[in-house]
Amino acid sequence: MIVQQRRSFLVQSTAGLVGLGLTSHSPWLTQPATAAPIQKEKLPFSISLAQWSLHKMLFGGKLDNRDFAKFTKERFGIDAIEYVNQFFKDKAKDNAYIDDLKKRADDLGVKTLLIMIDGEGALGDPDEAKRKKAVENHFKWAEAAKRLGCHSIRVNAESSKDYEEAKKLAADGLRRLSEFAKPLDLGVIVENHGGLSSNGKWLAETIRAVGLDNCGTLPDFGNFYEYDRYQGVTDLMPLAKAVSAKSYDFDAQGNETKIDFRKMLQIVLKADYHGFVGIEYEGGRLGEEEGILATKKLLETCQKELA
């Protein structure tokens, strides 16, 4: 299985912004979020920000990885973050760097929830030596996540065999990694992220085959290919330790145009999940900041409606 590569997107269009009322004259876009926070103890879920939502700014040098927590808190009024290892891929063993990230977040009252890990090999590789190497490649990220105060690392269940064989191989790699992470009190969670992992039934069966309580899922509202997205999230929610609210575009009423957020969040809550739902904006019509704010606004509307 080849993990689905994250796509690059088009530059925002002025017409799109006008359609949503998200022009440069919209004060909630041009000013840092200052509205009084909703009382979280009464909310059905909390909101976090996945770092991939800002990948253009980060890859383009407009935002430094070390300022992610600060930017998230001051620009969007969000106080929980999810890192992506691609933006500090050479720093996993740099304790001073990791400690600096933690201090910056702690000083702002921002929670660091997890690190999303890509590019460290296939945990379900059919070659035993390569599978073992892939597992070991993740160890440094597990240790960095523990140092940051994360509850989990997000990994990929990548393999290259057929349905049943891939399940056995991926479960083997995930079990080895989860055994390493367990003494760290750290979860190992798998996102539906391309290939067989985007089949909700296969991924749920694979996680259950691991047989360890610190191995779970991170259901993403998108990333289902030739598999019904609502069924996929239903399949994965009983094993979920985090949730990703993927968004692409919005209509004039502020609703996501491809995904029924209310239906998705009802599935999430039905599974008795009340943790963080991470914003992961991947649209092209709106800029990254505008897309994040539009997603946050929709999630806040859903929080009130579903409370």
Helices and strands as residue ranges (DSSP letters): H 14-20, H 27-30, G 40-42, E 46-50, G 51-54, H 55-59, G 65-67, H 68-76, E 80-84, G 85-88, H 95-108, E 111-116, H 128-137, H 139-148, E 152-155, H 163-181, G 182-184, E 187-191, G 195-198, H 200-210, E 215-218, H 229-236, G 237-239, E 243-247, H 261-270, E 276-281, H 288-306
